[in-house]
Amino acid sequence: SLSLAVGVSISNFHLFLSFFACLAIAFCWNDRQNLRTKFVSLAVLTVFFLSAILLSTMLIDIYGDSRSYHGPAVVALSDGWNPYYDWDVCEWNRDFCLHTSKFIDHYPKAQWYISAEFYSLFGNLDVGKCMNVLMLVLCSLVAYEIADSVLPNRRLTALAVSIVIALNPVAVAQLFSGTVDGILSSTLSIIVLLLMGFLFTRKDRYFHQAMFVLVYFVNLK
C-alpha cells in the first residue's frame, strides 16, 4: 500500500519483499529461541505455505462474488491499476467497466493487494485463496496459545478449544473462495483472542500483536 502511495504499482517484487520482512520480524520478535529452532520453524512454515498454495490451486473458485468483482479487482491491480491515483477502475481501463465496478472502487483492498501479488508471480487467481487456509491455521495456533496460557497443564482442552474456534462456519464455508469473509472471521477471532490473552495474562505482546492485526482487519471489508 505504501508503494502505491508513491506511484509504484503492485508486482511480484512486493510478495518477496513482504515475505522477507515477515521473516525478519519473526526472527527478531522472539529472542528466547535459539537459531536452530528458528530455522526449523522457518522450514515448517515454508512447507505449509507451499502446501496451502498447492491446495488452493486444486479447487476452482466458483463463488459469484469472487468472479464478479474480487477476481477482476485482483487482475486490475496486477495489471497496474493504482487506486491511489485512479480511484475509478472504469476510467482507468474501460475493460474493467463491469456492473460490479462500483464495489471494486470503494471496498477496502488489503486482501486484493495480497492476492494481486500472488497473481503477479504465479499467474493464477486461485493462489490468492491460500490466505483463507493460512488465516484459519493462524487462528487455531493463536487460540491454542491463549487457551494454554489461561488453562495451564490442560493441553487437550486447549487443543479442543482452538479447533472449535478456528473452524467457525464462515471460515470453513469459504475456505476455498476468493471472497474475504472467511479471512475476516478468522482475523476477528485472532484479535479477540489476543485481547483476551492480554486481559488474562497482562502480557503486553498480546496487545501489540492485536493492534498489528487490527490494521489488516479494518482494511479487509
N, C-alpha and C positions, 0 to 999 in steps of 0.2 A: 504494500500500500504506500509506503514511503517513497519507493522508486517511481510509482505512478504520479505522485505529487510533484516530482521533479521532471516529469516527462518521459520516463523510461518505461516502455511497455513490458508486459509480462512475457517471459521466455523461460526455457528450461534452466537457464542460469539461476533463476530465483529459487528453484527447487533445491539445487545443490547448495546454494547459499543458506537457505533455511535449514537444511539437513545438518550442515557443519556447525551452524550457530546453535542448534539444539544439542549437538554433541558437546560443544564447548560448555554450554550451560550445565548439562548433566554431569560432566566431569568435574566442574568447579563447585557445583551445588553441594555435593556430599563429599566432604573431605575425610569422613570416617572410614571409607572403603579404601583398600589398597588398590594399586594399579592393576593387578591381575584380575581382581574381582570386577573392576570397571570394564576391562576388555572382554571378559566372559559375558557380562551383561550386554555389552555392545553387540557381540556376536549373536546372542539370543535375540536381541531386538531386531537386528538386520534380517535374520532368518524369518522371524514372524512378520516383519514388514513386507518382505518379498512374497511370503505366503498369502498375506491379505490381498496384495495386488493380483496375484495369480487367481485366487478365489473369486475376486470381483470381476475379472475378465471372463470367467467361465459362465457367468449368468448375465444374460442380456437385460438391460433396463427397459421395461415396457410401461412404466408409470406415465400417466398422461401429463402431469406437471413437469416431469423430467424432460419429456420430448418436446413440450410446447414452449417452455421458457428457460428452464435450468440449463439444458443442453445448449441451446442457441447462445445463451449468455456466456457460457464457458468457451464456446468456439469464437465468439466475438472478441473476448478478452485475449485469447491466444493469438488471434489474427491482428492484434494491435490496437483494439479499442481501448481508449483511456478515459474512463468516466469522470476523471478529474477535470478534463478539458473539453470533452464531448459528452455531456451528460445524457443527450438523447441518442441512443444507438441507431435509431431510424435515420436521423440526419447524418450520422457518421457514415453509414453504409446502407443504401436502400435495400440490399439483400436481406437485412435484418428487420425490415418493416413488417412485422408479424402482428396478428391481432393481440398477441400477448406482450408486445414490446414495452408496454407501459409498466409491466411487472419487472422487466429487466432494468428499466430506468431507475425505479425508486426503491427496490428491495435492497437491503444490506447485502454486501457482496463478499464477505470474508471467505466463505466456503467456495464460492465461484473462483476466487483468486487462486486458492489451493488446487482446485480441480483443473484450472487453466494451466497451471504449472505442470501437472501430471500429463495433461493432453499435449502440451508443447513438447514434452520429452518422449512420450510413448505413442502419440497419435491415436489414442483410443479413449473415447469418452468414459467407458466403463471403469477405467483405472481409478478415477476420482472417487468411485464408490467405496474404495478401501478405507476411507475416513470413517465410514459408519462402523466397520469392523474394529478399527483401531480405537475409536472413542468408546465403544461398548466394552472392549477389554480393559481400557484405561479406567473406566468407571468401576469395573469389578475389582481391579487392583487397589484403587483408592478406597473403595468400600471395605475391602479386606483389611487394609492397614488401619483405617479408622476403627473398625469393629474390634480388631485385635488390640488396639490401644485402650479402647473403652472396656473390653472384656478380656483381660489378660488370662493366658493359660486356658482359653476356650477356643482353640483354633478351628475346630469343626463347626462350632456355632458361627464364628466369624466368616468361615468359608461359605456356609449356607446363606448367611445374610448378604454377603457380597454377590452371590449368584442371583438371588431374588431381586436385589436392587438393580443389577446390571441388565437382567433380562426383562426389562419393562416392556409392555405391549407395543409401544410406539417404536422403540429401538429395534425390536425383533421383526415387526411387520415391515419396516422399511430398511432392513439391513442391507439389501442389495438394490436399493433405488438411488437415483441421483438427487432426490429431494433432501432437504436439510432437517426435517422434523425428527428423525431418529438421532441425528447428531445433536440437535437442540435438546432433546430429552436427556441424553447421556451427559451433555455438558452441564445442564442444570443440576442433575443429580450429583455430579462431581463438585460443583460449587457448594451445594447444601451440605454434602458430606464433609468437605474441608472446613466449612464454618462450624459444623458440629464438632469436628475434631478439635478446632481451636477452643470452643467453649468448654469442652470436657477436659482437655489436656493443657490448655493455655500455652501451647507451642506456637510461637509466632510464625514459624514457617508455613503452617497450615493457612493462616490468614493471608500471608503474602502470596501463596500459591492460588488461593481463591480469587484474589484480586487480579492476578495474572490471567486466569481462565475467564474471568468476568469480561475482560476486554474482548476476547474472542466471542463470548456468548452474545453480547449486545450487538455484535456485527453480523450475526447469523441470519436474523429474520426480523 
